[in-house]
């Protein structure tokens, strides 16, 4: 059960359509309890794939991917720091997008609290606490977006969401995920997540900065303690989250106070949703 204040955390999105949102209120606008029939990043990728010619890139232009990923990063940072929530299923299907290229992270079916913030309901009983503790260790999610430590049975943590963001970033620029089995076999996919090299196209089709930040976010270094554990501190965003991304060269030039609030300076060549999307 999620802390009840998360409802208030996303209430602005449900009740207020004010276009003049301030940067502070934007934190509450990047997550949404709604899913419904809205267009998602998966919808946008479908448009890109349909429009691609033979041998053409199947993903989005790099600057468009950066703009969208920046907003997802802000959403994750808000969830982790403000709400102590791990989303648990970050992927294009769970990110709403509109024709103005604004993003909202949605679908909290697999989300869980990693701690009990001070504003959590005092009347939560012990049974609910035990249920949450068990859910923290539950193995669930979409195989191709799972972090290796999750597959190994580690408890959910913010690092899991940042790993999934990196997989999503790869998909945004390449139109596919890096470790998925070509036959849709989840067991093979999870083995590849743990052991396979990142499947970069040849030529890569993206800048060194883009490739570099994704590679750093997907770094897999076994823990010195052994036992099949992974050292998430060796991974970009593994411990410091958004602060690591802000220093990455790929995100240089992003106005973190205004991204998602102000329209992009230029959207020339960007993939757009159809009018009825």
C-alpha positions as CSV (number, residue, x, y, z in Angstrom):
1,X,0.0,0.0,0.0
2,X,1.4,3.4,-1.0
3,X,1.5,6.2,1.5
4,X,-1.7,8.1,1.3
5,X,0.1,11.4,0.7
6,X,1.0,10.2,-2.8
7,X,-2.6,11.0,-3.7
8,X,-1.9,14.6,-2.8
9,X,1.4,14.5,-4.5
10,X,-0.3,13.8,-7.8
11,X,-3.5,15.7,-7.1
12,X,-2.5,18.8,-9.0
13,X,-2.4,16.7,-12.2
14,X,-5.9,15.4,-11.6
15,X,-7.5,18.7,-10.7
16,X,-5.5,21.6,-12.1
17,X,-4.9,22.3,-15.8
18,X,-3.2,25.6,-15.2
19,X,-0.6,26.1,-18.0
20,X,1.3,28.7,-16.0
21,X,2.7,26.1,-13.5
22,X,5.7,27.2,-11.5
23,X,8.9,25.0,-11.4
24,X,8.0,23.9,-7.9
25,X,4.5,22.8,-8.9
26,X,5.9,21.0,-11.9
27,X,7.3,18.3,-9.5
28,X,3.7,17.3,-8.9
29,X,2.8,17.4,-12.6
30,X,5.3,14.8,-13.8
31,X,3.5,11.9,-12.2
32,X,-0.1,10.8,-12.8
33,X,-2.4,8.1,-11.3
34,X,-4.2,8.0,-14.6
35,X,-3.5,5.8,-17.5
36,X,-6.6,5.2,-19.6
37,X,-6.4,5.6,-23.3
38,X,-3.8,8.4,-23.4
39,X,-0.9,8.3,-25.8
40,X,2.4,7.0,-24.3
41,X,6.0,7.0,-25.3
42,X,5.3,3.5,-26.7
43,X,2.7,5.2,-29.0
44,X,5.3,7.7,-30.1
45,X,7.9,5.0,-30.9
46,X,5.2,3.2,-32.9
47,X,4.9,6.4,-35.0
48,X,8.7,6.5,-35.5
49,X,8.9,2.9,-36.5
50,X,6.1,3.3,-39.0
51,X,7.7,6.3,-40.6
52,X,11.2,4.8,-40.8
53,X,12.4,3.8,-44.2
54,X,14.6,0.8,-44.9
55,X,17.8,1.1,-42.9
56,X,16.6,4.3,-41.2
57,X,16.8,4.7,-37.4
58,X,13.7,3.2,-35.7
59,X,13.8,5.6,-32.7
60,X,13.5,9.3,-32.0
61,X,15.9,12.1,-32.8
62,X,18.5,12.4,-30.1
63,X,17.5,15.8,-28.8
64,X,13.9,14.7,-28.6
65,X,14.9,11.6,-26.6
66,X,16.9,13.9,-24.3
67,X,14.0,16.2,-23.7
68,X,11.7,13.3,-22.9
69,X,14.2,11.5,-20.7
70,X,14.9,14.7,-18.8
71,X,11.2,14.8,-17.7
72,X,11.2,11.2,-16.7
73,X,14.3,11.8,-14.7
74,X,12.6,14.6,-12.8
75,X,9.6,12.4,-12.2
76,X,11.8,9.7,-10.7
77,X,13.7,12.2,-8.6
78,X,10.4,13.5,-7.2
79,X,9.1,10.0,-6.4
80,X,12.4,8.9,-4.8
81,X,13.2,12.0,-2.7
82,X,9.8,13.4,-1.9
83,X,7.6,10.3,-1.7
84,X,10.1,7.5,-0.9
85,X,8.5,5.6,-3.7
86,X,10.1,3.1,-6.2
87,X,7.9,3.0,-9.3
88,X,9.1,-0.5,-10.2
89,X,7.9,-0.6,-13.9
90,X,9.5,2.4,-15.7
91,X,9.0,1.8,-19.5
92,X,7.6,3.7,-22.5
93,X,4.2,2.2,-22.0
94,X,4.0,3.8,-18.6
95,X,4.9,7.3,-19.7
96,X,2.1,9.5,-21.0
97,X,3.1,12.0,-23.6
98,X,1.1,14.8,-25.3
99,X,1.7,16.7,-28.6
100,X,3.6,19.4,-26.7
101,X,6.2,16.7,-25.8
102,X,5.2,16.8,-22.1
103,X,5.7,13.7,-20.1
104,X,3.8,12.2,-17.1
105,X,4.9,8.9,-15.4
106,X,1.9,6.8,-14.7
107,X,0.7,3.3,-13.7
108,X,1.8,2.7,-10.1
109,X,0.5,-0.9,-9.9
110,X,4.0,-2.2,-9.1
111,X,5.1,0.8,-7.0
112,X,6.2,0.4,-3.4
113,X,7.3,2.5,-0.5
114,X,11.0,2.0,0.5
115,X,10.5,3.7,3.8
116,X,7.7,5.3,5.9
117,X,7.7,9.1,5.5
118,X,6.6,11.1,8.5
119,X,3.3,12.0,6.8
120,X,2.2,8.3,6.4
121,X,-1.1,7.4,8.1
122,X,-0.6,6.6,11.7
123,X,-3.4,4.0,11.6
124,X,-1.6,1.7,9.2
125,X,-1.7,-1.6,11.0
126,X,1.1,-4.2,11.4
127,X,-0.4,-6.5,8.8
128,X,-0.1,-3.8,6.2
129,X,3.5,-3.2,7.2
130,X,4.3,-6.9,6.8
131,X,2.5,-6.9,3.4
132,X,4.7,-4.0,2.2
133,X,7.9,-5.7,3.5
134,X,7.0,-8.8,1.5
135,X,6.1,-6.7,-1.6
136,X,9.5,-4.9,-1.4
137,X,11.2,-8.2,-2.2
138,X,8.5,-9.4,-4.7
139,X,9.9,-10.3,-8.1
140,X,7.8,-8.6,-10.7
141,X,8.1,-6.2,-13.6
142,X,8.9,-6.3,-17.3
143,X,11.8,-8.6,-18.0
144,X,13.7,-6.4,-20.5
145,X,13.6,-3.4,-18.1
146,X,14.6,-5.2,-15.0
147,X,17.9,-4.4,-13.3
148,X,20.3,-7.3,-12.7
149,X,20.1,-7.0,-8.9
150,X,16.3,-7.2,-9.1
151,X,16.6,-10.5,-11.1
152,X,19.1,-11.7,-8.5
153,X,16.4,-11.1,-5.8
154,X,17.6,-7.9,-4.2
155,X,15.0,-5.6,-2.6
156,X,13.6,-2.9,-4.7
157,X,15.5,0.4,-4.6
158,X,15.7,3.7,-6.5
159,X,18.6,2.2,-8.5
160,X,16.1,-0.2,-10.2
161,X,14.1,2.8,-11.6
162,X,17.3,4.5,-12.9
163,X,18.4,1.3,-14.7
164,X,14.9,1.1,-16.3
165,X,15.3,4.8,-17.4
166,X,18.5,3.9,-19.1
167,X,16.9,1.0,-20.9
168,X,14.1,3.4,-21.9
169,X,16.6,6.0,-23.2
170,X,18.2,3.3,-25.3
171,X,14.8,2.4,-26.7
172,X,13.9,6.0,-27.4
173,X,17.0,6.4,-29.7
174,X,17.1,2.9,-31.2
175,X,13.5,1.7,-31.2
176,X,14.2,-1.4,-29.3
177,X,15.7,-2.4,-25.9
178,X,19.3,-3.7,-25.6
179,X,18.8,-7.1,-23.9
180,X,15.5,-8.4,-25.1
181,X,15.3,-11.9,-26.6
182,X,14.5,-11.9,-30.3
183,X,11.9,-14.6,-29.6
184,X,10.3,-12.9,-26.6
185,X,11.7,-15.4,-24.1
186,X,11.8,-13.8,-20.7
187,X,14.3,-16.3,-19.3
188,X,16.7,-15.6,-22.1
189,X,16.2,-11.8,-21.7
190,X,16.9,-11.9,-18.0
191,X,20.1,-13.9,-18.6
192,X,21.2,-11.3,-21.2
193,X,20.4,-8.5,-18.7
194,X,22.9,-10.2,-16.3
195,X,25.7,-11.2,-18.7
196,X,25.3,-9.8,-22.3
197,X,27.0,-6.8,-23.7
198,X,24.9,-3.9,-24.7
199,X,23.6,-4.5,-28.2
200,X,24.8,-1.3,-29.9
201,X,23.9,-1.0,-33.6
202,X,26.8,-0.7,-36.0
203,X,27.3,2.2,-36.6
204,X,25.8,3.4,-33.3
205,X,23.7,6.1,-34.9
206,X,23.9,8.3,-31.7
207,X,26.5,10.7,-30.3
208,X,29.3,9.5,-28.0
209,X,27.7,11.5,-25.2
210,X,24.4,9.6,-25.6
211,X,26.1,6.2,-25.8
212,X,28.3,7.2,-22.9
213,X,25.6,8.1,-20.5
214,X,23.5,5.0,-21.3
215,X,26.5,2.8,-20.9
216,X,27.4,4.3,-17.6
217,X,23.8,3.9,-16.3
218,X,23.9,0.2,-17.3
219,X,27.3,-0.6,-15.8
220,X,27.2,-4.0,-14.2
221,X,29.9,-4.5,-11.6
222,X,29.7,-7.5,-9.2
223,X,29.8,-6.6,-5.6
224,X,33.1,-7.3,-3.7
225,X,30.9,-9.2,-1.2
226,X,30.2,-11.8,-3.8
227,X,27.1,-14.0,-3.6
228,X,25.8,-12.8,-7.0
229,X,25.2,-9.3,-5.8
230,X,25.8,-6.2,-7.8
231,X,27.5,-2.9,-6.9
232,X,25.0,-0.3,-7.8
233,X,27.3,2.5,-6.6
234,X,29.5,1.8,-9.6
235,X,26.6,2.8,-11.9
236,X,25.7,6.3,-13.0
237,X,22.6,7.3,-11.0
238,X,23.0,4.1,-8.8
239,X,23.3,6.2,-5.7
240,X,23.0,9.9,-6.6
241,X,20.2,9.7,-9.1
242,X,19.4,12.9,-10.8
243,X,22.5,14.7,-9.6
244,X,24.6,12.3,-11.7
245,X,22.5,13.0,-14.8
246,X,22.8,16.8,-14.3
247,X,26.6,16.4,-14.6
248,X,26.5,14.1,-17.7
249,X,27.6,15.7,-20.9
250,X,24.6,14.3,-22.8
251,X,22.3,16.5,-20.6
252,X,24.4,19.6,-20.9
253,X,22.2,22.5,-21.8
254,X,19.0,21.1,-20.2
255,X,17.3,23.8,-18.0
256,X,16.2,21.5,-15.2
257,X,14.0,24.2,-13.7
258,X,12.0,24.7,-16.9
259,X,12.1,21.5,-18.9
260,X,8.5,20.3,-19.5
261,X,7.2,23.7,-18.6
262,X,8.6,25.7,-21.5
263,X,8.2,24.5,-25.1
264,X,11.4,23.2,-26.6
265,X,13.4,25.8,-28.5
266,X,13.1,23.8,-31.7
267,X,11.3,20.6,-32.6
268,X,12.4,20.4,-36.2
269,X,12.6,16.8,-37.3
270,X,10.9,15.5,-34.1
271,X,8.4,12.6,-34.3
272,X,4.9,13.8,-33.5
273,X,1.7,12.1,-32.5
274,X,-1.1,12.1,-35.0
275,X,-3.9,14.7,-34.3
276,X,-6.1,12.0,-32.8
277,X,-3.2,10.5,-30.7
